[in-house]
Amino acid sequence: MWTNGNNRLTRTFVFADFVEAFGFMTQVALLAEKCDHHPTWSNTYNRVTIELSTHDAGNIVTEKDHVLARQIDQILNRKPKSKT
């Protein structure tokens, strides 16, 4: 769930391992470049934290951030389910 505070949309994602987290970051990077809207983020092993704000609007949350957040969520929804 994205939280809205301190003029940022923020969400932390937890993955099975570093490779899965890095793969997610790669997909987000390609999406962000296409949208010309780049997040502030950090990665530690299997954890990725993303912060979104619109720099051109004075580092506040705009509709552009909400759109990118929804698109990032869609990346997770497309992820294939593990077979058990």
C-alpha positions in Angstrom: 0.0 0.0 0.0 1.3 3.4 -1.0 1.4 6.1 1.8 1.1 9.8 1.2 3.2 11.9 3.6 6.0 14.5 3.6 5.1 15.4 0.0 5.9 11.9 -1.3 4.1 8.7 -2.2 6.1 5.9 -0.5 5.9 2.1 -0.6 8.3 -0.7 0.4 8.2 -3.9 -1.5 9.7 -7.2 -0.2 10.8 -10.0 -2.5 12.1 -13.5 -2.1 15.7 -12.5 -2.7 18.0 -9.9 -4.2 17.6 -11.2 -7.8 13.8 -10.8 -7.7 14.1 -7.3 -6.1 16.6 -6.3 -8.8 14.4 -7.6 -11.6 11.5 -5.6 -10.2 13.7 -2.5 -10.1 14.8 -3.0 -13.7 11.1 -3.2 -14.8 10.4 0.0 -12.8 13.4 1.7 -14.3 12.3 1.0 -17.9 8.7 2.2 -17.0 10.0 5.4 -15.3 12.2 6.2 -18.3 9.3 5.8 -20.7 7.2 8.1 -18.5 10.1 10.5 -18.0 9.3 10.4 -14.3 12.0 9.0 -12.1 11.6 7.8 -8.5 13.8 8.1 -5.5 14.5 4.6 -4.3 16.7 2.4 -2.3 17.4 -1.3 -2.3 18.8 -3.5 0.4 18.9 -7.2 -0.5 15.2 -8.2 -1.0 13.7 -4.9 0.0 12.9 -2.0 -2.4 11.6 1.4 -1.1 10.2 3.8 -3.7 9.4 7.5 -3.1 7.5 9.4 -5.8 7.1 13.2 -6.0 7.1 15.5 -9.0 10.3 17.5 -9.1 9.1 20.0 -11.7 6.1 20.8 -9.5 8.2 21.7 -6.5 8.7 18.2 -5.1 5.0 17.6 -4.3 2.7 14.7 -5.1 0.8 15.2 -8.3 -1.4 13.0 -10.5 1.8 12.0 -12.4 2.9 10.3 -9.2 -0.4 8.5 -8.7 -0.3 7.3 -12.3 3.2 5.9 -11.9 2.4 4.3 -8.6 -0.6 2.4 -10.3 1.7 1.4 -13.1 4.3 0.0 -10.7 1.5 -1.9 -8.9 0.6 -3.4 -12.3 4.1 -4.8 -12.6 3.5 -6.8 -9.5 0.1 -8.0 -10.7 1.7 -9.4 -13.9 4.3 -11.4 -11.9 3.8 -15.1 -12.5 2.6 -17.1 -9.5 5.0 -19.7 -8.1 4.0 -23.3 -8.7 3.6 -25.4 -5.6 
